[in-house]
């Protein structure tokens, strides 16, 4: 452990030093050597394919990056044609049927995500979809979340990854998936049920959180299956018995989605944010709806800003304005993006420049990402191979480097379960970690080596290796090597 | 050619290893085995109905609140009734396999036990129980890993100190100390060119990956040597069919193999009975049958080693005291934990708050009178022998309120 910390420290020192050196010679991006191009490809895409380096060299790195930053300019019909069909929910309300549907739904979506990461030409977009989904994580096995997942990734995350942060945040705050996952759908003004006595905790050590009483979710309870297996679905309807404030979303909005855990908010801010969002719920058809009867109409003070009484739904919008423009949010988002794209301990000067860009552009995420991927710190030799691939990044990069033809991605869905990153099945709102300490483990490496052997053998169902693939043993050693676990 | 020569050197090194030049941690682990105790943590995911598992048959309100799913008082029903423990509590009849452990004073129970946090969300409550920091979501590591980390001095890197027989690393074992999550011992092996992979990792300048790779191959080799042949449980021991029984058998196998195992973890799910829970028969009866046969088999299979072992069972929260309109139970609060081992203080521990209207938590659930960390911390100190100072690192933010007294002096 000491050794690991020491290594991390060395890397951090090396990065800081080389970034300082690099700063003085911001190079002309048209004259990149192939190692630099490979590095950029490995981080901005899910791994270089054969021929990608040549392509970027002939286009020019700057032009290629610019294109990746504007995905609508890239024809992606070939990848879209590969996507699995998304099934519509069954019309009846049979529990068994719905449960089976939900299980298939998660598998289909996971396949969809894998296929896009493997074959989409809009690679930076897909890298960022993975990043932002994880930032705004929801858990498919919590109640009805799985029902709302297709639209969540398609309509909430993907269209906004190069948008303003405020727009992404609002789309997320109003998404049934998030409203359900973090319980805001049943958060209501406590005044609505003054006689319940639930504000009177009886057990010691309680003080911080106000107790909540869960209303029964029609047809499903708040069931989730054990062992993270299949979610149990139900037809949705607005909470009829919602009573009392639920702080879950209010807290995570501040802690995870915007300011960050050290962002300087108080417990009172959490309560007042939650109060502002009371009434933001899900209607009978599974769509966002504001229900005034559930809303706490009193005045609220959030992060020093007074939100006047009686603002209705605008109060939540105001909170989004306040947190999206807060300097701690700029820093938090800049840090996370730099951690994803550059290094586990990203150079502070780079984080500060990216945060400044966030503030100056009112949260233009395209500009923030551009600042990072064109920075000298990102292009510096010390950043190369500094990141340990997540299981998702490993399996996708393995397919891309081999040029394998994947007609059915379900085998990879299973591999990701074995590697500890089952897609859409991350329980806590923190999402999967993006740093080496979370993923480097003895057991994990063994599973990675076995995956390398299996893929290279050509025996994975739904996967065909191209003609001219190196011998299985040689390929397995390459994909299972320490070097290939990094990018 | 060069490659071949290096491979030859490598197999030479492996031959030396088998002659006794084992990695240093193995020697230390073997030396420490005498004083190290074993903790087996079993998570019942999905919130078991503790009131139908450990039945408060002496509490009249229990029967009033559960007109169709209550477990009858001992001896009251020929179709099945609670197995009396102490005149007030009884075991669900499906738990008959645990009766001998009660009789020989190897079973302790803590009732009305749970979290100071009131969440009724499975995922939050599991998270809090495994991080052992209820109400604090930012905790990155689990309490079992913090135990391994706090007691690692002199033991080197032995990933076999903490093993989860589970597909992914459970939250309880996540953290900085090396630990393994394995589906089974057979699965934990490199198929294909193991020697070539090992050489790659051993020779890598990537220190982090090289160390993890060395852990993996060392653990693999230890397991091949110590647990390489098909496992045969002790005579007469039969584990239940299914993944839970298999996992428990793997734990017994590792415990007997003297590989330095101190903490083992496994889990079984499907306790979330909102509908048609059943009573002496039905869903919960079937789950408790598998659960109890598994625990009894593990205790029997461990044999003498049970004296140095504590098996503790846990579930994220209990279920509502009253049955619901679907013959099931909704999410509640207080629950029951079981502690099995050679040096437990047998009995049903913890203050019973009663199920009367005035005594229920938020008007509906069994109240919590024992913090689950009271049980964990007693096991870690009284059984595992951890100092009070280290305990504060294993349970940050926790101050021992009471000692439930599940471990005998």
Interface residues (C-beta under 8 A of the other chain):
Chain A: X1 X3 X4 X7 X139 X142 X183 X196 X197 X198 X201 X202 X203 X204 X205 X206 X208 X209 X211 X212 X213 X214 X216 X221 X222 X223 X224 X225 X226 X227 X229 X248 X255 X261 X388 X417 X418 X420 X422 X427 X428 X429 X430 X436 X437 X440 X441 X442 X443 X444 X445 X446 X449 X450 X453 X454 X457 X473 X476 X477 X480 X481 X482 X483 X485 X486
Chain B: X45 X46 X116 X117 X118 X119 X120 X121 X122 X123 X126 X127 X134 X135 X137 X138 X149 X152 X159 X167 X168 X169 X176 X177 X178 X179 X180 X181 X182 X183 X188 X189 X190 X191 X192 X193 X196 X197 X200 X201 X204 X206 X207 X208 X209 X210 X211 X212 X213 X215 X216 X219 X220 X267 X268 X269 X270 X271 X272 X274 X330 X331 X361 X362 X363 X367 X368 X371 X401
